[in-house]
Amino acid sequence: MVQWFQERYIAREEHQRIVDYYRKLVAQLHGNVRDLRARAEAPVTDAPQPAEEPDDVTEEPAKVPQERALGPNVVSLGFYRDRRNSGA
C-alpha cells in the first residue's frame, strides 16, 4: 500500500507547475485558434467577381463555388454545419 501511494503521489508544488504549464498552453492555443478564425473569416481580396449566369441552360456541370483560402497547411472537408444558424 505504501509503495502504491508513493508511485502515485505528486507533491503540491509539482502539481501546480503542471497545472500552470497546461494553463499557459491552453491560453496560447486559444489565441492561435482565434487568430486563425479571424484570418479565415477575413474577406479574400483576390477573389474574382462572379460572372453573370446566361439565360440558356448548358450541358456543363455546375461549378463548385470558390472556397476560402485557409492556408497551405489547412485541409477543408466542406461538410461543416454552423450550429448557430442551423437550429440544432
PyMOL Python script that loads the backbone (N, CA, C, O; Angstrom):
from pymol import cmd

cmd.read_pdbstr("""\
ATOM      1  N   MET A   1       0.823  -1.191   0.000  1.00  0.00           N
ATOM      2  CA  MET A   1       0.000   0.000   0.000  1.00  0.00           C
ATOM      3  C   MET A   1       0.869   1.258   0.000  1.00  0.00           C
ATOM      4  O   MET A   1       0.548   2.220  -0.698  1.00  0.00           O
ATOM      5  N   VAL A   2       1.944   1.271   0.755  1.00  0.00           N
ATOM      6  CA  VAL A   2       2.826   2.429   0.816  1.00  0.00           C
ATOM      7  C   VAL A   2       3.510   2.635  -0.534  1.00  0.00           C
ATOM      8  O   VAL A   2       3.628   3.766  -1.004  1.00  0.00           O
ATOM      9  N   GLN A   3       3.957   1.552  -1.154  1.00  0.00           N
ATOM     10  CA  GLN A   3       4.604   1.665  -2.460  1.00  0.00           C
ATOM     11  C   GLN A   3       3.617   2.193  -3.495  1.00  0.00           C
ATOM     12  O   GLN A   3       3.977   3.050  -4.302  1.00  0.00           O
ATOM     13  N   TRP A   4       2.386   1.703  -3.490  1.00  0.00           N
ATOM     14  CA  TRP A   4       1.345   2.171  -4.412  1.00  0.00           C
ATOM     15  C   TRP A   4       1.129   3.669  -4.244  1.00  0.00           C
ATOM     16  O   TRP A   4       1.018   4.397  -5.230  1.00  0.00           O
ATOM     17  N   PHE A   5       1.069   4.131  -2.996  1.00  0.00           N
ATOM     18  CA  PHE A   5       0.853   5.550  -2.720  1.00  0.00           C
ATOM     19  C   PHE A   5       2.044   6.379  -3.197  1.00  0.00           C
ATOM     20  O   PHE A   5       1.855   7.444  -3.784  1.00  0.00           O
ATOM     21  N   GLN A   6       3.251   5.914  -2.958  1.00  0.00           N
ATOM     22  CA  GLN A   6       4.439   6.667  -3.350  1.00  0.00           C
ATOM     23  C   GLN A   6       4.581   6.751  -4.865  1.00  0.00           C
ATOM     24  O   GLN A   6       5.099   7.741  -5.383  1.00  0.00           O
ATOM     25  N   GLU A   7       4.130   5.728  -5.579  1.00  0.00           N
ATOM     26  CA  GLU A   7       4.206   5.759  -7.039  1.00  0.00           C
ATOM     27  C   GLU A   7       3.208   6.751  -7.631  1.00  0.00           C
ATOM     28  O   GLU A   7       3.450   7.297  -8.707  1.00  0.00           O
ATOM     29  N   ARG A   8       2.113   6.987  -6.960  1.00  0.00           N
ATOM     30  CA  ARG A   8       1.051   7.827  -7.496  1.00  0.00           C
ATOM     31  C   ARG A   8       0.975   9.218  -6.870  1.00  0.00           C
ATOM     32  O   ARG A   8       0.195  10.051  -7.332  1.00  0.00           O
ATOM     33  N   TYR A   9       1.744   9.482  -5.859  1.00  0.00           N
ATOM     34  CA  TYR A   9       1.697  10.758  -5.159  1.00  0.00           C
ATOM     35  C   TYR A   9       2.465  11.823  -5.932  1.00  0.00           C
ATOM     36  O   TYR A   9       3.577  11.579  -6.400  1.00  0.00           O
ATOM     37  N   ILE A  10       1.870  12.995  -6.063  1.00  0.00           N
ATOM     38  CA  ILE A  10       2.517  14.147  -6.676  1.00  0.00           C
ATOM     39  C   ILE A  10       2.493  15.263  -5.645  1.00  0.00           C
ATOM     40  O   ILE A  10       1.446  15.564  -5.072  1.00  0.00           O
ATOM     41  N   ALA A  11       3.620  15.862  -5.416  1.00  0.00           N
ATOM     42  CA  ALA A  11       3.697  16.959  -4.452  1.00  0.00           C
ATOM     43  C   ALA A  11       2.875  18.143  -4.956  1.00  0.00           C
ATOM     44  O   ALA A  11       2.687  18.304  -6.162  1.00  0.00           O
ATOM     45  N   ARG A  12       2.397  18.949  -4.052  1.00  0.00           N
ATOM     46  CA  ARG A  12       1.556  20.094  -4.399  1.00  0.00           C
ATOM     47  C   ARG A  12       2.282  21.051  -5.350  1.00  0.00           C
ATOM     48  O   ARG A  12       1.678  21.569  -6.288  1.00  0.00           O
ATOM     49  N   GLU A  13       3.570  21.284  -5.110  1.00  0.00           N
ATOM     50  CA  GLU A  13       4.331  22.189  -5.962  1.00  0.00           C
ATOM     51  C   GLU A  13       4.448  21.641  -7.390  1.00  0.00           C
ATOM     52  O   GLU A  13       4.295  22.375  -8.366  1.00  0.00           O
ATOM     53  N   GLU A  14       4.722  20.345  -7.487  1.00  0.00           N
ATOM     54  CA  GLU A  14       4.825  19.737  -8.809  1.00  0.00           C
ATOM     55  C   GLU A  14       3.481  19.791  -9.528  1.00  0.00           C
ATOM     56  O   GLU A  14       3.425  20.063 -10.727  1.00  0.00           O
ATOM     57  N   HIS A  15       2.416  19.533  -8.804  1.00  0.00           N
ATOM     58  CA  HIS A  15       1.075  19.605  -9.378  1.00  0.00           C
ATOM     59  C   HIS A  15       0.790  21.022  -9.883  1.00  0.00           C
ATOM     60  O   HIS A  15       0.237  21.193 -10.969  1.00  0.00           O
ATOM     61  N   GLN A  16       1.160  22.020  -9.111  1.00  0.00           N
ATOM     62  CA  GLN A  16       0.920  23.403  -9.500  1.00  0.00           C
ATOM     63  C   GLN A  16       1.728  23.771 -10.743  1.00  0.00           C
ATOM     64  O   GLN A  16       1.229  24.499 -11.602  1.00  0.00           O
ATOM     65  N   ARG A  17       2.968  23.282 -10.856  1.00  0.00           N
ATOM     66  CA  ARG A  17       3.768  23.532 -12.055  1.00  0.00           C
ATOM     67  C   ARG A  17       3.111  22.915 -13.285  1.00  0.00           C
ATOM     68  O   ARG A  17       3.088  23.526 -14.354  1.00  0.00           O
ATOM     69  N   ILE A  18       2.580  21.712 -13.136  1.00  0.00           N
ATOM     70  CA  ILE A  18       1.905  21.047 -14.253  1.00  0.00           C
ATOM     71  C   ILE A  18       0.663  21.819 -14.655  1.00  0.00           C
ATOM     72  O   ILE A  18       0.419  22.032 -15.842  1.00  0.00           O
ATOM     73  N   VAL A  19      -0.123  22.239 -13.672  1.00  0.00           N
ATOM     74  CA  VAL A  19      -1.341  22.998 -13.957  1.00  0.00           C
ATOM     75  C   VAL A  19      -0.995  24.324 -14.639  1.00  0.00           C
ATOM     76  O   VAL A  19      -1.666  24.718 -15.592  1.00  0.00           O
ATOM     77  N   ASP A  20       0.029  25.004 -14.170  1.00  0.00           N
ATOM     78  CA  ASP A  20       0.434  26.274 -14.773  1.00  0.00           C
ATOM     79  C   ASP A  20       0.877  26.085 -16.224  1.00  0.00           C
ATOM     80  O   ASP A  20       0.550  26.895 -17.091  1.00  0.00           O
ATOM     81  N   TYR A  21       1.627  25.002 -16.479  1.00  0.00           N
ATOM     82  CA  TYR A  21       2.084  24.722 -17.842  1.00  0.00           C
ATOM     83  C   TYR A  21       0.893  24.538 -18.779  1.00  0.00           C
ATOM     84  O   TYR A  21       0.850  25.140 -19.852  1.00  0.00           O
ATOM     85  N   TYR A  22      -0.075  23.709 -18.382  1.00  0.00           N
ATOM     86  CA  TYR A  22      -1.216  23.457 -19.251  1.00  0.00           C
ATOM     87  C   TYR A  22      -2.125  24.673 -19.364  1.00  0.00           C
ATOM     88  O   TYR A  22      -2.766  24.867 -20.397  1.00  0.00           O
ATOM     89  N   ARG A  23      -2.192  25.481 -18.338  1.00  0.00           N
ATOM     90  CA  ARG A  23      -2.971  26.718 -18.412  1.00  0.00           C
ATOM     91  C   ARG A  23      -2.371  27.646 -19.469  1.00  0.00           C
ATOM     92  O   ARG A  23      -3.103  28.240 -20.261  1.00  0.00           O
ATOM     93  N   LYS A  24      -1.036  27.773 -19.485  1.00  0.00           N
ATOM     94  CA  LYS A  24      -0.367  28.599 -20.487  1.00  0.00           C
ATOM     95  C   LYS A  24      -0.536  28.003 -21.884  1.00  0.00           C
ATOM     96  O   LYS A  24      -0.752  28.736 -22.849  1.00  0.00           O
ATOM     97  N   LEU A  25      -0.437  26.682 -21.994  1.00  0.00           N
ATOM     98  CA  LEU A  25      -0.587  26.017 -23.281  1.00  0.00           C
ATOM     99  C   LEU A  25      -1.986  26.238 -23.851  1.00  0.00           C
ATOM    100  O   LEU A  25      -2.139  26.535 -25.036  1.00  0.00           O
ATOM    101  N   VAL A  26      -3.000  26.092 -23.009  1.00  0.00           N
ATOM    102  CA  VAL A  26      -4.380  26.293 -23.466  1.00  0.00           C
ATOM    103  C   VAL A  26      -4.587  27.741 -23.881  1.00  0.00           C
ATOM    104  O   VAL A  26      -5.242  27.998 -24.891  1.00  0.00           O
ATOM    105  N   ALA A  27      -4.047  28.693 -23.130  1.00  0.00           N
ATOM    106  CA  ALA A  27      -4.178  30.106 -23.488  1.00  0.00           C
ATOM    107  C   ALA A  27      -3.510  30.386 -24.832  1.00  0.00           C
ATOM    108  O   ALA A  27      -4.056  31.127 -25.649  1.00  0.00           O
ATOM    109  N   GLN A  28      -2.339  29.804 -25.069  1.00  0.00           N
ATOM    110  CA  GLN A  28      -1.642  30.001 -26.334  1.00  0.00           C
ATOM    111  C   GLN A  28      -2.431  29.390 -27.490  1.00  0.00           C
ATOM    112  O   GLN A  28      -2.590  30.022 -28.535  1.00  0.00           O
ATOM    113  N   LEU A  29      -2.924  28.167 -27.309  1.00  0.00           N
ATOM    114  CA  LEU A  29      -3.704  27.513 -28.363  1.00  0.00           C
ATOM    115  C   LEU A  29      -4.993  28.269 -28.643  1.00  0.00           C
ATOM    116  O   LEU A  29      -5.407  28.379 -29.797  1.00  0.00           O
ATOM    117  N   HIS A  30      -5.630  28.788 -27.604  1.00  0.00           N
ATOM    118  CA  HIS A  30      -6.855  29.564 -27.795  1.00  0.00           C
ATOM    119  C   HIS A  30      -6.562  30.810 -28.632  1.00  0.00           C
ATOM    120  O   HIS A  30      -7.340  31.159 -29.520  1.00  0.00           O
ATOM    121  N   GLY A  31      -5.449  31.477 -28.353  1.00  0.00           N
ATOM    122  CA  GLY A  31      -5.060  32.641 -29.141  1.00  0.00           C
ATOM    123  C   GLY A  31      -4.785  32.287 -30.593  1.00  0.00           C
ATOM    124  O   GLY A  31      -5.169  33.025 -31.500  1.00  0.00           O
ATOM    125  N   ASN A  32      -4.119  31.158 -30.813  1.00  0.00           N
ATOM    126  CA  ASN A  32      -3.849  30.716 -32.184  1.00  0.00           C
ATOM    127  C   ASN A  32      -5.134  30.415 -32.937  1.00  0.00           C
ATOM    128  O   ASN A  32      -5.277  30.802 -34.097  1.00  0.00           O
ATOM    129  N   VAL A  33      -6.069  29.730 -32.291  1.00  0.00           N
ATOM    130  CA  VAL A  33      -7.345  29.402 -32.932  1.00  0.00           C
ATOM    131  C   VAL A  33      -8.112  30.678 -33.243  1.00  0.00           C
ATOM    132  O   VAL A  33      -8.687  30.802 -34.324  1.00  0.00           O
ATOM    133  N   ARG A  34      -8.131  31.627 -32.317  1.00  0.00           N
ATOM    134  CA  ARG A  34      -8.833  32.895 -32.534  1.00  0.00           C
ATOM    135  C   ARG A  34      -8.231  33.631 -33.729  1.00  0.00           C
ATOM    136  O   ARG A  34      -8.966  34.167 -34.559  1.00  0.00           O
ATOM    137  N   ASP A  35      -6.892  33.663 -33.824  1.00  0.00           N
ATOM    138  CA  ASP A  35      -6.239  34.341 -34.942  1.00  0.00           C
ATOM    139  C   ASP A  35      -6.536  33.637 -36.267  1.00  0.00           C
ATOM    140  O   ASP A  35      -6.791  34.295 -37.276  1.00  0.00           O
ATOM    141  N   LEU A  36      -6.502  32.311 -36.265  1.00  0.00           N
ATOM    142  CA  LEU A  36      -6.788  31.569 -37.496  1.00  0.00           C
ATOM    143  C   LEU A  36      -8.233  31.750 -37.934  1.00  0.00           C
ATOM    144  O   LEU A  36      -8.506  31.873 -39.129  1.00  0.00           O
ATOM    145  N   ARG A  37      -9.158  31.767 -36.991  1.00  0.00           N
ATOM    146  CA  ARG A  37     -10.564  32.004 -37.351  1.00  0.00           C
ATOM    147  C   ARG A  37     -10.749  33.398 -37.921  1.00  0.00           C
ATOM    148  O   ARG A  37     -11.489  33.575 -38.889  1.00  0.00           O
ATOM    149  N   ALA A  38     -10.092  34.389 -37.340  1.00  0.00           N
ATOM    150  CA  ALA A  38     -10.197  35.756 -37.852  1.00  0.00           C
ATOM    151  C   ALA A  38      -9.617  35.841 -39.259  1.00  0.00           C
ATOM    152  O   ALA A  38     -10.168  36.526 -40.122  1.00  0.00           O
ATOM    153  N   ARG A  39      -8.512  35.150 -39.489  1.00  0.00           N
ATOM    154  CA  ARG A  39      -7.907  35.161 -40.823  1.00  0.00           C
ATOM    155  C   ARG A  39      -8.803  34.438 -41.833  1.00  0.00           C
ATOM    156  O   ARG A  39      -8.908  34.868 -42.981  1.00  0.00           O
ATOM    157  N   ALA A  40      -9.445  33.350 -41.415  1.00  0.00           N
ATOM    158  CA  ALA A  40     -10.303  32.591 -42.327  1.00  0.00           C
ATOM    159  C   ALA A  40     -11.579  33.355 -42.655  1.00  0.00           C
ATOM    160  O   ALA A  40     -12.115  33.213 -43.754  1.00  0.00           O
ATOM    161  N   GLU A  41     -12.071  34.159 -41.724  1.00  0.00           N
ATOM    162  CA  GLU A  41     -13.305  34.905 -41.954  1.00  0.00           C
ATOM    163  C   GLU A  41     -13.064  36.225 -42.666  1.00  0.00           C
ATOM    164  O   GLU A  41     -14.014  36.873 -43.104  1.00  0.00           O
ATOM    165  N   ALA A  42     -11.815  36.630 -42.788  1.00  0.00           N
ATOM    166  CA  ALA A  42     -11.494  37.878 -43.472  1.00  0.00           C
ATOM    167  C   ALA A  42     -11.836  37.736 -44.952  1.00  0.00           C
ATOM    168  O   ALA A  42     -11.622  36.676 -45.540  1.00  0.00           O
ATOM    169  N   PRO A  43     -12.364  38.795 -45.554  1.00  0.00           N
ATOM    170  CA  PRO A  43     -12.702  38.702 -46.983  1.00  0.00           C
ATOM    171  C   PRO A  43     -11.449  38.529 -47.827  1.00  0.00           C
ATOM    172  O   PRO A  43     -10.410  39.134 -47.562  1.00  0.00           O
ATOM    173  N   VAL A  44     -11.568  37.706 -48.831  1.00  0.00           N
ATOM    174  CA  VAL A  44     -10.453  37.458 -49.734  1.00  0.00           C
ATOM    175  C   VAL A  44     -10.487  38.546 -50.803  1.00  0.00           C
ATOM    176  O   VAL A  44     -11.473  38.682 -51.526  1.00  0.00           O
ATOM    177  N   THR A  45      -9.414  39.313 -50.900  1.00  0.00           N
ATOM    178  CA  THR A  45      -9.402  40.433 -51.844  1.00  0.00           C
ATOM    179  C   THR A  45      -9.042  39.997 -53.251  1.00  0.00           C
ATOM    180  O   THR A  45      -9.325  40.722 -54.204  1.00  0.00           O
ATOM    181  N   ASP A  46      -8.431  38.844 -53.408  1.00  0.00           N
ATOM    182  CA  ASP A  46      -8.013  38.381 -54.730  1.00  0.00           C
ATOM    183  C   ASP A  46      -9.075  37.534 -55.426  1.00  0.00           C
ATOM    184  O   ASP A  46      -8.841  37.037 -56.528  1.00  0.00           O
ATOM    185  N   ALA A  47     -10.224  37.364 -54.806  1.00  0.00           N
ATOM    186  CA  ALA A  47     -11.258  36.507 -55.392  1.00  0.00           C
ATOM    187  C   ALA A  47     -11.865  37.187 -56.614  1.00  0.00           C
ATOM    188  O   ALA A  47     -12.188  38.374 -56.560  1.00  0.00           O
ATOM    189  N   PRO A  48     -12.024  36.453 -57.715  1.00  0.00           N
ATOM    190  CA  PRO A  48     -12.629  37.050 -58.903  1.00  0.00           C
ATOM    191  C   PRO A  48     -14.118  37.292 -58.685  1.00  0.00           C
ATOM    192  O   PRO A  48     -14.773  36.575 -57.928  1.00  0.00           O
ATOM    193  N   GLN A  49     -14.635  38.304 -59.355  1.00  0.00           N
ATOM    194  CA  GLN A  49     -16.054  38.602 -59.251  1.00  0.00           C
ATOM    195  C   GLN A  49     -16.843  37.528 -59.996  1.00  0.00           C
ATOM    196  O   GLN A  49     -16.426  37.096 -61.071  1.00  0.00           O
ATOM    197  N   PRO A  50     -17.984  37.087 -59.442  1.00  0.00           N
ATOM    198  CA  PRO A  50     -18.761  36.051 -60.125  1.00  0.00           C
ATOM    199  C   PRO A  50     -19.344  36.589 -61.433  1.00  0.00           C
ATOM    200  O   PRO A  50     -19.842  37.713 -61.494  1.00  0.00           O
ATOM    201  N   ALA A  51     -19.271  35.767 -62.463  1.00  0.00           N
ATOM    202  CA  ALA A  51     -19.813  36.147 -63.762  1.00  0.00           C
ATOM    203  C   ALA A  51     -21.324  35.968 -63.745  1.00  0.00           C
ATOM    204  O   ALA A  51     -21.853  35.140 -63.003  1.00  0.00           O
ATOM    205  N   GLU A  52     -22.017  36.757 -64.573  1.00  0.00           N
ATOM    206  CA  GLU A  52     -23.467  36.620 -64.657  1.00  0.00           C
ATOM    207  C   GLU A  52     -23.800  35.318 -65.368  1.00  0.00           C
ATOM    208  O   GLU A  52     -23.131  34.923 -66.323  1.00  0.00           O
ATOM    209  N   GLU A  53     -24.844  34.662 -64.887  1.00  0.00           N
ATOM    210  CA  GLU A  53     -25.235  33.387 -65.467  1.00  0.00           C
ATOM    211  C   GLU A  53     -26.036  33.626 -66.745  1.00  0.00           C
ATOM    212  O   GLU A  53     -26.889  34.513 -66.779  1.00  0.00           O
ATOM    213  N   PRO A  54     -25.778  32.853 -67.787  1.00  0.00           N
ATOM    214  CA  PRO A  54     -26.566  33.008 -69.017  1.00  0.00           C
ATOM    215  C   PRO A  54     -27.979  32.476 -68.814  1.00  0.00           C
ATOM    216  O   PRO A  54     -28.232  31.663 -67.925  1.00  0.00           O
ATOM    217  N   ASP A  55     -28.895  32.953 -69.658  1.00  0.00           N
ATOM    218  CA  ASP A  55     -30.293  32.535 -69.543  1.00  0.00           C
ATOM    219  C   ASP A  55     -30.512  31.113 -70.030  1.00  0.00           C
ATOM    220  O   ASP A  55     -31.392  30.413 -69.528  1.00  0.00           O
ATOM    221  N   ASP A  56     -29.726  30.683 -70.997  1.00  0.00           N
ATOM    222  CA  ASP A  56     -29.911  29.332 -71.523  1.00  0.00           C
ATOM    223  C   ASP A  56     -29.166  28.316 -70.658  1.00  0.00           C
ATOM    224  O   ASP A  56     -28.135  28.629 -70.061  1.00  0.00           O
ATOM    225  N   VAL A  57     -29.693  27.113 -70.602  1.00  0.00           N
ATOM    226  CA  VAL A  57     -29.103  26.043 -69.814  1.00  0.00           C
ATOM    227  C   VAL A  57     -28.076  25.310 -70.661  1.00  0.00           C
ATOM    228  O   VAL A  57     -28.357  24.937 -71.800  1.00  0.00           O
ATOM    229  N   THR A  58     -26.901  25.107 -70.116  1.00  0.00           N
ATOM    230  CA  THR A  58     -25.858  24.397 -70.853  1.00  0.00           C
ATOM    231  C   THR A  58     -25.683  23.000 -70.264  1.00  0.00           C
ATOM    232  O   THR A  58     -26.183  22.707 -69.178  1.00  0.00           O
ATOM    233  N   GLU A  59     -24.981  22.158 -70.981  1.00  0.00           N
ATOM    234  CA  GLU A  59     -24.741  20.794 -70.545  1.00  0.00           C
ATOM    235  C   GLU A  59     -23.537  20.675 -69.612  1.00  0.00           C
ATOM    236  O   GLU A  59     -23.228  19.575 -69.156  1.00  0.00           O
ATOM    237  N   GLU A  60     -22.855  21.777 -69.320  1.00  0.00           N
ATOM    238  CA  GLU A  60     -21.693  21.739 -68.457  1.00  0.00           C
ATOM    239  C   GLU A  60     -22.130  21.504 -67.009  1.00  0.00           C
ATOM    240  O   GLU A  60     -23.163  22.021 -66.583  1.00  0.00           O
ATOM    241  N   PRO A  61     -21.359  20.739 -66.263  1.00  0.00           N
ATOM    242  CA  PRO A  61     -21.716  20.554 -64.854  1.00  0.00           C
ATOM    243  C   PRO A  61     -21.557  21.869 -64.087  1.00  0.00           C
ATOM    244  O   PRO A  61     -20.764  22.733 -64.464  1.00  0.00           O
ATOM    245  N   ALA A  62     -22.311  21.999 -63.028  1.00  0.00           N
ATOM    246  CA  ALA A  62     -22.239  23.208 -62.209  1.00  0.00           C
ATOM    247  C   ALA A  62     -20.867  23.307 -61.558  1.00  0.00           C
ATOM    248  O   ALA A  62     -20.318  22.311 -61.089  1.00  0.00           O
ATOM    249  N   LYS A  63     -20.322  24.510 -61.535  1.00  0.00           N
ATOM    250  CA  LYS A  63     -19.007  24.712 -60.947  1.00  0.00           C
ATOM    251  C   LYS A  63     -19.128  24.765 -59.435  1.00  0.00           C
ATOM    252  O   LYS A  63     -20.100  25.284 -58.887  1.00  0.00           O
ATOM    253  N   VAL A  64     -18.127  24.219 -58.782  1.00  0.00           N
ATOM    254  CA  VAL A  64     -18.081  24.258 -57.330  1.00  0.00           C
ATOM    255  C   VAL A  64     -17.693  25.673 -56.922  1.00  0.00           C
ATOM    256  O   VAL A  64     -16.752  26.234 -57.483  1.00  0.00           O
ATOM    257  N   PRO A  65     -18.404  26.269 -55.947  1.00  0.00           N
ATOM    258  CA  PRO A  65     -18.055  27.630 -55.550  1.00  0.00           C
ATOM    259  C   PRO A  65     -16.637  27.694 -54.992  1.00  0.00           C
ATOM    260  O   PRO A  65     -16.134  26.725 -54.422  1.00  0.00           O
ATOM    261  N   GLN A  66     -16.007  28.845 -55.165  1.00  0.00           N
ATOM    262  CA  GLN A  66     -14.647  29.033 -54.671  1.00  0.00           C
ATOM    263  C   GLN A  66     -14.640  28.909 -53.163  1.00  0.00           C
ATOM    264  O   GLN A  66     -15.505  29.465 -52.486  1.00  0.00           O
ATOM    265  N   GLU A  67     -13.675  28.188 -52.635  1.00  0.00           N
ATOM    266  CA  GLU A  67     -13.545  28.049 -51.196  1.00  0.00           C
ATOM    267  C   GLU A  67     -12.593  29.098 -50.675  1.00  0.00           C
ATOM    268  O   GLU A  67     -11.737  29.592 -51.409  1.00  0.00           O
ATOM    269  N   ARG A  68     -12.739  29.439 -49.413  1.00  0.00           N
ATOM    270  CA  ARG A  68     -11.859  30.425 -48.798  1.00  0.00           C
ATOM    271  C   ARG A  68     -10.447  29.873 -48.728  1.00  0.00           C
ATOM    272  O   ARG A  68     -10.237  28.679 -48.513  1.00  0.00           O
ATOM    273  N   ALA A  69      -9.499  30.751 -48.910  1.00  0.00           N
ATOM    274  CA  ALA A  69      -8.097  30.351 -48.799  1.00  0.00           C
ATOM    275  C   ALA A  69      -7.747  30.275 -47.313  1.00  0.00           C
ATOM    276  O   ALA A  69      -7.623  31.302 -46.646  1.00  0.00           O
ATOM    277  N   LEU A  70      -7.590  29.058 -46.802  1.00  0.00           N
ATOM    278  CA  LEU A  70      -7.328  28.867 -45.382  1.00  0.00           C
ATOM    279  C   LEU A  70      -5.848  28.722 -45.078  1.00  0.00           C
ATOM    280  O   LEU A  70      -5.460  28.714 -43.910  1.00  0.00           O
ATOM    281  N   GLY A  71      -5.036  28.611 -46.075  1.00  0.00           N
ATOM    282  CA  GLY A  71      -3.604  28.480 -45.848  1.00  0.00           C
ATOM    283  C   GLY A  71      -3.086  27.175 -46.415  1.00  0.00           C
ATOM    284  O   GLY A  71      -3.869  26.293 -46.767  1.00  0.00           O
ATOM    285  N   PRO A  72      -1.784  27.045 -46.506  1.00  0.00           N
ATOM    286  CA  PRO A  72      -1.205  25.856 -47.133  1.00  0.00           C
ATOM    287  C   PRO A  72      -1.300  24.605 -46.270  1.00  0.00           C
ATOM    288  O   PRO A  72      -1.227  23.499 -46.805  1.00  0.00           O
ATOM    289  N   ASN A  73      -1.458  24.735 -44.965  1.00  0.00           N
ATOM    290  CA  ASN A  73      -1.458  23.569 -44.083  1.00  0.00           C
ATOM    291  C   ASN A  73      -2.841  23.217 -43.564  1.00  0.00           C
ATOM    292  O   ASN A  73      -2.949  22.450 -42.607  1.00  0.00           O
ATOM    293  N   VAL A  74      -3.908  23.751 -44.162  1.00  0.00           N
ATOM    294  CA  VAL A  74      -5.258  23.524 -43.670  1.00  0.00           C
ATOM    295  C   VAL A  74      -6.019  22.715 -44.702  1.00  0.00           C
ATOM    296  O   VAL A  74      -6.011  23.037 -45.890  1.00  0.00           O
ATOM    297  N   VAL A  75      -6.671  21.670 -44.243  1.00  0.00           N
ATOM    298  CA  VAL A  75      -7.495  20.836 -45.104  1.00  0.00           C
ATOM    299  C   VAL A  75      -8.943  21.119 -44.755  1.00  0.00           C
ATOM    300  O   VAL A  75      -9.348  20.957 -43.604  1.00  0.00           O
ATOM    301  N   SER A  76      -9.721  21.536 -45.727  1.00  0.00           N
ATOM    302  CA  SER A  76     -11.135  21.821 -45.510  1.00  0.00           C
ATOM    303  C   SER A  76     -11.946  20.687 -46.116  1.00  0.00           C
ATOM    304  O   SER A  76     -11.808  20.386 -47.302  1.00  0.00           O
ATOM    305  N   LEU A  77     -12.790  20.056 -45.309  1.00  0.00           N
ATOM    306  CA  LEU A  77     -13.565  18.916 -45.783  1.00  0.00           C
ATOM    307  C   LEU A  77     -14.895  19.336 -46.382  1.00  0.00           C
ATOM    308  O   LEU A  77     -15.480  18.579 -47.156  1.00  0.00           O
ATOM    309  N   GLY A  78     -15.391  20.523 -46.047  1.00  0.00           N
ATOM    310  CA  GLY A  78     -16.563  21.056 -46.714  1.00  0.00           C
ATOM    311  C   GLY A  78     -17.891  20.566 -46.193  1.00  0.00           C
ATOM    312  O   GLY A  78     -18.906  20.804 -46.848  1.00  0.00           O
ATOM    313  N   PHE A  79     -17.953  19.896 -45.059  1.00  0.00           N
ATOM    314  CA  PHE A  79     -19.251  19.492 -44.550  1.00  0.00           C
ATOM    315  C   PHE A  79     -19.509  20.047 -43.163  1.00  0.00           C
ATOM    316  O   PHE A  79     -20.271  19.464 -42.391  1.00  0.00           O
ATOM    317  N   TYR A  80     -18.885  21.164 -42.842  1.00  0.00           N
ATOM    318  CA  TYR A  80     -19.090  21.823 -41.570  1.00  0.00           C
ATOM    319  C   TYR A  80     -20.486  22.439 -41.538  1.00  0.00           C
ATOM    320  O   TYR A  80     -20.904  23.098 -42.490  1.00  0.00           O
ATOM    321  N   ARG A  81     -21.196  22.221 -40.446  1.00  0.00           N
ATOM    322  CA  ARG A  81     -22.524  22.805 -40.281  1.00  0.00           C
ATOM    323  C   ARG A  81     -22.444  23.803 -39.140  1.00  0.00           C
ATOM    324  O   ARG A  81     -22.045  23.451 -38.030  1.00  0.00           O
ATOM    325  N   ASP A  82     -22.817  25.033 -39.404  1.00  0.00           N
ATOM    326  CA  ASP A  82     -22.786  26.070 -38.387  1.00  0.00           C
ATOM    327  C   ASP A  82     -23.994  25.871 -37.482  1.00  0.00           C
ATOM    328  O   ASP A  82     -25.124  26.157 -37.880  1.00  0.00           O
ATOM    329  N   ARG A  83     -23.762  25.382 -36.267  1.00  0.00           N
ATOM    330  CA  ARG A  83     -24.859  25.065 -35.355  1.00  0.00           C
ATOM    331  C   ARG A  83     -25.593  26.312 -34.876  1.00  0.00           C
ATOM    332  O   ARG A  83     -26.746  26.232 -34.453  1.00  0.00           O
ATOM    333  N   ARG A  84     -24.927  27.468 -34.941  1.00  0.00           N
ATOM    334  CA  ARG A  84     -25.597  28.696 -34.511  1.00  0.00           C
ATOM    335  C   ARG A  84     -26.734  29.046 -35.451  1.00  0.00           C
ATOM    336  O   ARG A  84     -27.731  29.627 -35.021  1.00  0.00           O
ATOM    337  N   ASN A  85     -26.606  28.707 -36.719  1.00  0.00           N
ATOM    338  CA  ASN A  85     -27.616  29.080 -37.708  1.00  0.00           C
ATOM    339  C   ASN A  85     -28.535  27.934 -38.100  1.00  0.00           C
ATOM    340  O   ASN A  85     -29.561  28.167 -38.739  1.00  0.00           O
ATOM    341  N   SER A  86     -28.196  26.701 -37.733  1.00  0.00           N
ATOM    342  CA  SER A  86     -28.981  25.561 -38.202  1.00  0.00           C
ATOM    343  C   SER A  86     -30.120  25.191 -37.269  1.00  0.00           C
ATOM    344  O   SER A  86     -31.027  24.461 -37.668  1.00  0.00           O
ATOM    345  N   GLY A  87     -30.094  25.677 -36.037  1.00  0.00           N
ATOM    346  CA  GLY A  87     -31.164  25.348 -35.100  1.00  0.00           C
ATOM    347  C   GLY A  87     -30.950  24.025 -34.400  1.00  0.00           C
ATOM    348  O   GLY A  87     -31.819  23.595 -33.642  1.00  0.00           O
ATOM    349  N   ALA A  88     -29.822  23.358 -34.622  1.00  0.00           N
ATOM    350  CA  ALA A  88     -29.565  22.070 -33.982  1.00  0.00           C
ATOM    351  C   ALA A  88     -28.886  22.264 -32.661  1.00  0.00           C
ATOM    352  O   ALA A  88     -28.588  21.289 -31.971  1.00  0.00           O
TER     353      ALA A  88
END
""", "prot")
cmd.dss("prot")
cmd.show_as("cartoon", "prot")
cmd.util.cbc("prot")
cmd.orient("prot")
